[in-house]
Amino acid sequence: MSKTVTYSSVAKKIIMSLAGLFLTSFLVIHLLINLLILFDKSLELFNQAAHFMATNPLIQTFQYVLFFGFILHIILGVVLQIQNWAARPVRYERKGSSEQSYFSKFMIHTGAIVFIFLIIHFANFFVKAKFGHIEPITYDSGTYENLGQLVVMLFSDGAYVIFYVIAILLLGFHLEHGFQSAFQSLGLNHSRYTPFIKGVGTVFSILVTLGFIAIPLVIYISF
Ligand code: HEM
């Protein structure tokens, strides 16, 4: 492999890792806001937060950065995977003969399914919130679009609940490897810190997965 190819692959990995870590920070904010649905069945807190996110100019600008981050992460992920396949055309014969962790072998597959999930998710919520008509609801604090009701309606359908739970589990596997892999690509590879980063990544992905899964399940069971 030529040096130019190696340097450009390293650069792609670094950009992809930074984009991935940025998307992770979005996930935390997105989860915290969505969890408001479970803590306030009147949906006032969630609708208020969604209204703030949809009207704040800083957040709206951040949304463009977010979409750019997604596109960058996906394109670089696909390019690096293709380069990887091209560099190693003969697949490993025996299972377990590679040094890779279990989840790392399926990053492109879990990533592709999360991508399909995102397209459906956008059609379910983002497109309706941005371009459709959402019924308004009035509380003491003011009148807001009742986006929470849209979420509750979607998760009254068991098929959607199953689809979301499966997609979020796969996102969890993607995060579990992606988190520590991002730090490695950024050069933070140390016998003392790497196990710690791996541990933080595992705890983080479990918490994010459980949090997101709780939303459709709790709504389906108790709303
Ligand atoms: C149960 C889980 C989830 C619920 C209830 C939920 C709910 C929503 C809602 C209501 C919106 C529209 C917000 C608006 O445009 O004002 C939205 C947008 C979005 N969601 Fe989710 N979401 C969930 C899981 C996820 C997951 C797992 C991901 C990432 C893999 C994700 C990524 C996005 C993105 C990128 C947007 C568009 C950006 C934005 O509007 O902030 N969501 N979601």
Boltz pocket constraint, residues with backbone or C-beta under 6 A from the ligand:
constraints:
  - pocket:
      binder: B
      contacts: [[A, 27], [A, 30], [A, 34], [A, 50], [A, 53], [A, 54], [A, 63], [A, 114], [A, 118], [A, 121], [A, 125], [A, 126], [A, 129], [A, 130], [A, 147], [A, 151], [A, 164], [A, 168], [A, 171], [A, 212], [A, 213], [A, 215], [A, 216]]
      max_distance: 6.0
